[in-house]
């Protein structure tokens, strides 16, 4: 079993850069995967692809919430 965490950043500055920085820190702490929920201000599959490229070895995933 691997441990995963959902990432989110404040809306100040560059959201993508903040998430990549968080993902690098998470990977350094030994967390094996990160998840991104779909929101209106970014596309979660695209964000996951960027993080996957920038942080090799970290598993990425997306999720959405239906009502």
N, C-alpha and C positions, 0 to 999 in steps of 0.2 A: 504494500500500500504506500502511495506517495501522498505527501501533504501538499495541499494547494491553498491559494489565497486569492480573494477578489481584490483587484486594485482599482483605485480611483484617486483623482488628484483635484486640487482646487482649480477653479477656472481662471486663475491669474497666470499671466505669462503664456508659455507654449505648453498646452496640455499633453501633447505627444511626447515632448522631451521630458516632462515631469514623470510620465508613466514609464518611459524607458529607464530613467534614473531609479525609480522605485523598483522596477523589475531586476535591475542589476544588483541592488541592495538585497532584495529577497533571495536571489540566486546565491549570493555570497553567504547568506545565513543558512543555506542548505534546504530551502523550500524548493520542491521539485516542479511545481506548476503554478501558473497564474491564470485567472479567469477574468473575462470582461463581459459585463452585461450590456445589452444593446440600449443605447440612449438616443435622444434626438440630436445631440451635439457632436456625435462621432459615430462612425461605423465600426462596430466591434470586430468583424472579421479583418478589416483593414488594420486596425490597431493591433490585433493579435499577430498579424503577419509582420508588421514592423518590429514588434517586440521579439518575435521569433528570430528575425534576421539579426537584430542587434544584441541578443543575449543567447548565444548558442548553448544548447543543452537544456534550456528551460522549456518545459512543455507549456503550451498555451491553449486556451479554450475559450469558447464564447457561450453565452446563454441569453435567453430572452424570457420575458415574463408575459404571459397571456392572461387577460382578464375575461 
